[in-house]
């Protein structure tokens, strides 16, 4: 039976997809087939990720899937639970390195999975809440959010003239 490895990152600049295979191999797994989704939003359900879809089509019943962390299998507790349930119905063993060799389809594995997925979801929601709070505070203090302007008003006027842009006045402030 084959062993499949899946890695993902939310940023193409993120080195996570380079580190994850090393961690999996260091844990003693010899992966037959690797799949990697890079630059995919963390909000994208696992089943909607291009390479994870391919993996699901290629992995056979009774084979093994290894990931480094639980969040590679879904965006929230419901997504992770659904992904594990789908794999469990096919008797696919799912190994998440951060838990050791725990069968996530067993009663104890399901309990652990639900608790950890719920904790991860709460932490993600708290992170969003803290980010929004920080942005609101910065806005209330008069800070300008977003990218800084790289062109001068004179440069923007030239660009508007070249384009024949009818919004020239809004670009130049005049």
Secondary structure, 3 states (H helix, E strand, C coil): CCEEEEEECCCCCCCHHHHHHHHHHHCCCCCCEEEEECCCCCCCCHHHCHHHHHHHHHCCCCCEEEECCHHHHCCCHHHHHHHHHHHHHCCCEEEEHHHCCCCCCCHHHHHHHHHHHHHHHHHHHHHHHHHHHHHHHHHHCCCCCCCCCCCCHHHHHHHHHHHCCCCHHHHHCC
